[in-house]
Amino acid sequence: MVEDPLVKAHAIVVLSGAMPMRAVEAAKLYREGYAPEIWLTHPAEPAATLGEMGIPFAAEDFYSARVLIHEGVPAGAIRVLEPSIVNTSNEIDAIAAALAKEKDRTAIIVTTKAHTRRVRLLWQRLGPGRGSAIVRAASEDPFDPRHWWRRTGDALDVVREVLGLMNAWAGLPLHPAK
């Protein structure tokens, strides 16, 4: 787990996954005055696959926005980034592209504890010149980095992150299945 010191930023970004924990943390940072906006990424799945089946599904960003509003964030402070994403590197690209258009090009990226190191590495690989990222973990995340092998979920998180780190170190040769 790695985290950067908090400073004021243009936006707080909620990465997809671990809902509602990441959105709750973003709302907390918003209420503490760290940024005037919260950005959500827009996952393509499972909405696309369910849509092909004729099953309506409001995407994760829809529910994350509802969590943010519940936690006191005004709807006008919430922005959904485009294009839709499939994985974390897509999210980093979407965030960097959005930041590159802003005067203040700093974002606080909220994720889970096990995911912080890969998010930082991906930012270092994909974000240079387009802005600055502050990587923060959700404070209520129960993941224990000192004893990750004690719980199945934590161990699976570590394995997934190690594989993701290896892919990033290798230059991102692995791509999502189509």
VMD Tcl script that draws the C-alpha trace (Angstrom):
set ca {
  {0.00 0.00 0.00}
  {1.24 3.49 -0.89}
  {-0.40 6.86 -0.40}
  {0.52 10.41 -1.26}
  {0.04 13.36 1.11}
  {-3.27 15.10 0.60}
  {-3.27 18.57 -0.93}
  {-6.04 20.56 -2.58}
  {-6.79 19.45 -6.12}
  {-9.08 20.20 -9.04}
  {-11.00 16.95 -8.64}
  {-11.36 13.80 -6.59}
  {-11.68 10.73 -8.82}
  {-13.52 7.58 -7.79}
  {-12.08 4.56 -9.57}
  {-14.60 1.88 -10.46}
  {-15.01 -1.10 -8.16}
  {-15.34 -1.53 -4.41}
  {-18.65 0.27 -4.40}
  {-19.75 2.11 -2.29}
  {-16.51 2.35 -0.25}
  {-14.53 4.44 -2.75}
  {-17.41 6.87 -3.31}
  {-17.92 7.29 0.44}
  {-14.23 8.18 0.82}
  {-14.43 10.66 -2.06}
  {-17.43 12.34 -0.44}
  {-15.50 12.62 2.82}
  {-12.57 14.30 1.04}
  {-15.00 16.59 -0.78}
  {-16.64 17.65 2.51}
  {-13.16 18.31 3.93}
  {-12.58 20.76 1.07}
  {-9.87 18.96 -0.91}
  {-11.52 19.57 -4.30}
  {-14.63 21.26 -5.76}
  {-15.53 18.35 -8.06}
  {-15.79 14.57 -7.96}
  {-15.19 12.64 -11.16}
  {-16.49 9.13 -11.79}
  {-15.25 6.74 -14.45}
  {-17.81 4.96 -16.60}
  {-17.28 1.17 -16.76}
  {-18.52 -0.48 -19.95}
  {-19.49 -3.67 -18.11}
  {-21.72 -5.25 -17.03}
  {-24.16 -2.77 -18.63}
  {-23.11 -3.62 -22.21}
  {-23.50 -7.37 -21.82}
  {-26.75 -7.08 -19.87}
  {-28.07 -4.64 -22.47}
  {-27.46 -7.22 -25.20}
  {-29.67 -9.55 -23.15}
  {-32.38 -6.94 -22.87}
  {-31.73 -6.54 -19.16}
  {-31.53 -2.90 -18.10}
  {-28.67 -1.98 -15.78}
  {-27.70 1.47 -14.64}
  {-23.91 1.55 -14.73}
  {-21.73 1.67 -11.63}
  {-21.22 5.42 -12.04}
  {-25.01 5.87 -11.66}
  {-24.92 4.19 -8.25}
  {-21.69 5.90 -7.20}
  {-23.30 9.26 -8.00}
  {-26.27 8.31 -5.80}
  {-23.87 7.40 -2.97}
  {-22.09 10.75 -3.35}
  {-25.39 12.66 -3.24}
  {-26.44 10.64 -0.19}
  {-23.15 11.62 1.44}
  {-23.74 15.35 0.85}
  {-22.08 16.03 -2.50}
  {-24.22 18.28 -4.74}
  {-25.18 16.70 -8.07}
  {-23.61 19.66 -9.87}
  {-20.19 18.77 -8.41}
  {-20.28 15.25 -9.91}
  {-18.92 14.58 -13.41}
  {-18.79 11.26 -15.29}
  {-15.69 10.92 -17.46}
  {-15.78 9.58 -20.98}
  {-14.98 7.33 -22.73}
  {-16.19 4.22 -20.99}
  {-13.47 2.11 -19.42}
  {-12.62 -1.58 -19.18}
  {-9.64 -1.56 -16.81}
  {-7.47 0.63 -14.61}
  {-5.17 1.75 -17.42}
  {-8.28 2.98 -19.31}
  {-9.28 4.87 -16.17}
  {-5.85 6.49 -15.87}
  {-6.02 7.55 -19.54}
  {-9.50 9.05 -19.05}
  {-8.40 10.94 -15.93}
  {-5.20 12.23 -17.56}
  {-7.10 13.36 -20.66}
  {-9.66 15.22 -18.54}
  {-6.95 16.82 -16.39}
  {-4.98 17.95 -19.45}
  {-7.93 20.23 -20.32}
  {-7.99 21.92 -16.90}
  {-6.03 24.86 -15.56}
  {-5.41 23.09 -12.23}
  {-4.18 19.68 -13.34}
  {-4.14 17.81 -10.05}
  {-6.51 15.01 -9.05}
  {-6.89 12.91 -5.94}
  {-7.49 9.32 -7.08}
  {-9.44 7.24 -4.56}
  {-9.04 3.49 -4.69}
  {-8.62 0.57 -2.30}
  {-5.50 -0.15 -0.26}
  {-4.30 -3.13 -2.30}
  {-4.78 -1.18 -5.55}
  {-2.78 1.95 -4.62}
  {0.65 0.80 -5.79}
  {-0.59 -0.23 -9.25}
  {-2.59 2.99 -9.64}
  {0.52 5.04 -8.84}
  {2.67 3.01 -11.26}
  {0.10 3.32 -14.04}
  {-0.06 7.07 -13.47}
  {3.73 7.26 -13.74}
  {3.54 5.33 -17.03}
  {0.46 6.91 -18.61}
  {-0.09 10.30 -16.99}
  {3.16 12.29 -17.33}
  {2.71 15.71 -18.85}
  {-1.06 15.62 -18.49}
  {-1.37 16.37 -14.77}
  {-0.54 15.20 -11.28}
  {-2.16 12.43 -9.28}
  {-2.45 12.02 -5.55}
  {-3.20 8.37 -4.78}
  {-5.32 7.72 -1.70}
  {-6.88 4.59 -0.26}
  {-10.38 4.45 1.17}
  {-9.91 4.78 4.91}
  {-12.66 2.25 5.66}
  {-11.07 -0.45 3.48}
  {-10.67 -3.55 5.72}
  {-7.65 -4.84 3.72}
  {-4.69 -5.41 6.06}
  {-1.43 -4.99 4.13}
  {0.63 -6.42 7.01}
  {-1.38 -9.66 7.15}
  {-2.87 -9.98 3.65}
  {-2.49 -13.78 3.60}
  {-4.95 -14.31 6.47}
  {-8.12 -13.70 4.45}
  {-8.98 -15.20 1.07}
  {-10.26 -11.91 -0.34}
  {-7.10 -10.06 0.67}
  {-4.88 -12.78 -0.81}
  {-6.81 -12.68 -4.09}
  {-6.44 -8.88 -4.16}
  {-2.67 -9.21 -3.73}
  {-2.37 -11.82 -6.50}
  {-4.43 -9.66 -8.89}
  {-2.32 -6.60 -8.05}
  {0.98 -8.45 -8.48}
  {-0.14 -9.62 -11.92}
  {-1.26 -6.09 -12.79}
  {2.06 -4.65 -11.61}
  {3.96 -7.18 -13.73}
  {1.88 -6.17 -16.76}
  {2.62 -2.46 -16.12}
  {6.35 -3.12 -15.59}
  {6.41 -5.06 -18.88}
  {4.91 -2.09 -20.75}
  {1.22 -3.19 -20.66}
  {1.42 -6.00 -23.25}
  {-1.73 -7.66 -21.86}
  {-5.03 -6.16 -22.97}
  {-8.65 -6.80 -21.92}
  {-10.46 -9.63 -23.68}
  {-12.79 -8.46 -26.42}
}
mol new
graphics top color blue
foreach p $ca { graphics top sphere $p radius 0.5 }
foreach p [lrange $ca 0 end-1] q [lrange $ca 1 end] { graphics top cylinder $p $q radius 0.2 }
display resetview
